[in-house]
């Protein structure tokens, strides 16, 4: 697999890292299934974060058809939302098609996820950790 997915130990954060070259038609369905499996291992949090590093900073390029395929798989996975756990999606990367995908995810048919864009994984993780700490403080 050239997409690596893991949950950060003791955190409500799942990270997916793309490593080109990708076999999107094989790996994207697996990635979304892995997100759902890892989500179900998170305890004591009403919120969890999914950070997706698209590898555009490492030369990955996507075409329109690939982005449409990924969005279709996202739509399928969004049907398994849990009402007790809010997913917050963070996309690391850039480019016209990546921006388009992030905006599309906010639409109802893709799950109504407000996907935020970041330049680095570290920036996304910093934001996720700060927001999780605030959520814990507010619930105390």
NORURGI-V461960 format. One record per pair of residues at least 6 apart in sequence whose ideal C-beta (glycine too) atoms are under 6 Angstrom apart, sorted by sequence separation. I is the first residue (numbers start at 1). J is the second residue. If there is no record, write none. Layout:
I&J  I&J
//
This chain:
42&48  104&110  118&124  7&14  105&113  106&114  39&48  105&115  5&16  91&102  3&16  4&17  102&115  3&18  16&31  35&50  102&117  2&19  2&22  14&35  3&27  14&38  89&113  91&115  1&27  5&31  89&115  90&116  91&117  92&118  3&31  90&118  5&34  92&121  12&42  67&97  7&38  92&124  12&45  71&104  78&111  67&101  75&109  90&124  20&55  62&97  75&110  12&48  13&49  14&50  15&51  16&52  17&53  18&54  74&110  18&55  48&85  56&93  56&94  47&86  49&88  50&89  51&90  52&91  53&92  54&93  56&95  71&110  20&60  32&73  18&60  24&66  28&70  29&73  36&80  54&98  28&73  32&77  53&121  51&124  49&128  47&135  13&128  12&132
//
